[in-house]
Amino acid sequence: MKLDDVQPQQMYRKNKGLLHALHIDGWLLLGLLLLLTTSAAIVYSASGGDEAVITRHLIRVGFALALMLVFAQIPPNIIYIFTPWLFLSGILMLIAVILFGDIGKGAQRWLDLGPVKFQPSELMKLVLPITVAWLFAHSQFPPSFRRLLMGAMIIALTASLIVVQPDLGTSLLIAMSGLFVLFFAGLPWKVILAAITTTVASAPIAWHFMHAYQKQRVLTFLNPESDPLGSGYHIIQSKIAIGSGGIQGKGFLGSTQAHLEFLPESTTDFIFSVLSEEFGLLGVIMLLVLYSFVIARGLYIASQAQDNFTRLVASSLTMTLFVYIFVNIGMVSGLLPVVGLPLPLISYGGSSLVTLMISFGILMSIHTHKRLLTD
Amino acid sequence: MSEQLKFNSDAEAFQQKRLFRFRLYFAYGFVLLLFAFLIGRMAHLQWYNYERYHGLAEGNRISVETLPPTRGKIYDRNHILLADNQPVYALSMIREKMDDIHAFELDLMNLLDGTDPEKIEEYFKKFRKWNRSKSYTLPFSISEEQAARFSVISHKHPGVSLTARLKRVYPHKNTAVHALGYVGRINIKELKDLNEKEYLGTNIIGKSGIERFYESRLHGTPGVQQIETNARGRILRKLETVPATPGEDIHLTLDIELQNYAEELFGDKVGSMVAIDPQSGEILAFVSMPTFDPNLFVDGIDQTNYNRLLYDPHRPFINRAINGQYPPGSTIKPFVALGAIENDYISPTKKIYDPGYFDYAEHRYRDWKRTGHGLVDLNDAIEQSCDTYFYELSLDMGVDAIHDTMAPFGFGSKTGVDILGESKGILPSQQWKQETKGKPWYRGETIISSIGQGYNLATPIQLAKATAILANRGKIIQPHLLKDELKASSSAQIEIKKISNWDKVIQGMENVMHGKKGTARRHGQGLPFKMAGKTGTAQVFSLNQGKYNADELAKRLHDHSLFVGFAPVDNPKIAVAIIVENGGSGSKTAAPMAVDLIKHYLEVDVKPTSNNETKP
């Protein structure tokens, strides 16, 4: 039987059932649900069994899952059509933040829209890679030098609007998600190597433009013991939490570092420390296996995608997830400087979870809509 | 054409797909590599460095706190409390855990209105320079009511904690301070000799008297408590507790009621009195006047009070009962007499003529009675305290015989009472003089020695002990302040050839009180019991080394008034030695005080309470 003889809807019903009808990728959903279950457990433990916190968390998880489902229904070509507008409005909002932003924790990152506070940089985590992918959608791989330059400029513009908020961490991470698109589009290795070399060489210049607290973070990262009660405190306590977990961990709800309030931000940025204290090295390996499974699925979806746009979107969103994981774990374990960044899918916290689940919705959409698109 | 294009397009698409797939593989390889790197990092923290971080985590949450032991209480023989512990409160602060030091300072001034705000400011100035992670305790106690008021606002002030401790309190204040002693803050010198482990969490130690002597029994052993705290130092739960072993409660032989009576007898006179139960050696009263309030020392005495005491001309800090070395004067006559008849230097019935003086080597030694006592035998000599009798006798005996007869009674050596720092006194002998002065003994010195002058020095407790042994007819007792069954029994006995010699000496002393010519007959009249005693009057030169200015000289030259005695004669229940500095003759000042004390004690003694059986 030839494939063309079968009506698409028929095929899905026959072989994939309900999940495919809802445009859900089963494997991805499985990975996500395992991670979110873990998240619920660790947030419960890290908050000291605070029912209010866990309830709010579960509501957010439910909301984010629903959003994922919504975005899974949107065919990639619709996203493609809206991309330039999304990008433009994103840029405008970033400018609005600079002009009218709400000042919180010494940085303007929020737009106060009455009942909701909105963080445009969060939106740009999705919009920027999609925009760059949009730019390369109809070009050959590797794209022309002119297009690459245009992509780089879009990235630079977005990143610089975020860096003045100031939010160096997010700005770098968003730039990274755009750069992944360039990489997957086939940015020549020579250029990549040159860029890395330039970045390293220009570090002293960047240092010059950093805020005092950012400099302090870097210094503290280099030698956390230098200020054990100040900014080095977080990292020292986090390492103690992780290290004291040992191989098997102290058991669920067994984190003394978090429960006794030694560990700061234990439900958000430092939740990995709680997990490693309670579940030990084995738990950490399990978590990383889960993550690599999700990443593998994301990259598989990218490999199965049928056009350059979806390929680039799927692969760069997946790799962005990876970068967030790596930076957070590297940060709490003392490998990287402390930047305010949650652990994807595990940390308590609304906006980053929503962004992530939307990106998984897009991934699912890419995977489940491809036949419909090509035919 | 279009076919061609499509083919090209397919070929290109294939080419692009290959490039893209390669980049995907590369990216995934990169992901796995970095994840492996993270796992390596985790293994480094959780496996390789596990012990270290485990220890740090435990150290983070568990703090070990010492529980200082409760100091043992001190009771008198009738279970009346002499040294107690009372709860007091203080505030401790840890700088790094405090949110707003200034706010607390203001709240505190409010809380303690009445306390000088400048003083509080001064303490806070010091606190702001204090180690930021170490606890600082405000150096004053706050009342229970203030503590309660602080508890209400304590939630506003993390890092500030209310610490309760027990403070030593001496309810009888000045009374018996030289026996009881007092506690005070451990000083650097004491710290060196201390077993630091035993004193964790404790900052006071017995400084003198019983408090010092029985320090190890009173102190107890500290306990340990492991406490789980959070990062803000809030105590979450107590993990393991080894309770402190409280110090032992001890009972003293003192009768605080008698002690108080004795001190009242002194009034503002300066001197000392020691009363002993001759059967057991238990010290019933231990007086050194003037006294001071030991409560002043518990938290550290302030300079004004300290100077007032230190520069008091009557030197209240001197424990006269064990450190006051006085010429014993005529009080030693019964002991010399005993040695004389025991070793047949003289017969008890032999009479010596006393014209009021004794000439030897072109020097005239006067009797206290200028007109002389006439013909006196041993009994008369003691009764009337005839100096001439002993002058003549001593030349036959020699200083060494006098020394040998008095030494067993404890003269010239420490009594071994359970208070540290006792003085030895001086019981001279030829050897003693050669050793200490490097000079031979002169016979003329024997003459004045026989009446307790010259080199002779005795402490009040030595006199009391000697008197008690005499009252016991030679049974040696050990004066002590701790009521302890073990100490009570002693079988040592001064052996003499003729038991009746005890009676002869004691008869003489009985006549001092009850005889026609007894020096204290006025005070012995009408007593409901037979009492034995001996008065003494001591010249003061030897004690004070002539370092007084001319104005003070006259007053200072007044003789010390002494008296030793015991009662009842047949069954002695109390032996007393008393010295009143510059009190004049023994019969005038010391004797009536001793009689009053004994009367008071023997009357009280009839009551069942003093048997120490009824009360726990």
Interface residues (C-beta under 8 A of the other chain):
Chain A: Q140 F141 P142 F180 F183 F184 G186 L229 Q237 K239 I240 A241 I242 G243 S244 G245 G246 I247 T256 Q257 H259 L260 E261 F262 S276 G280 L281 V284 I285 L288 Y291 S292 I295 A296 L299 A302 S303 N308 R311 S315 M319 F322 F326 I329 G330 S333 L335
Chain B: E12 Q15 Q16 L19 F20 R21 R23 L24 A27 Y28 V31 L32 L34 F35 L38 I39 R41 M42 A43 L45 Q46 W47 N49 Y50 R52 Y53 H54 L56 A57 E58 N60 R61 E96 E228 T229 N230 A231 R232 L236
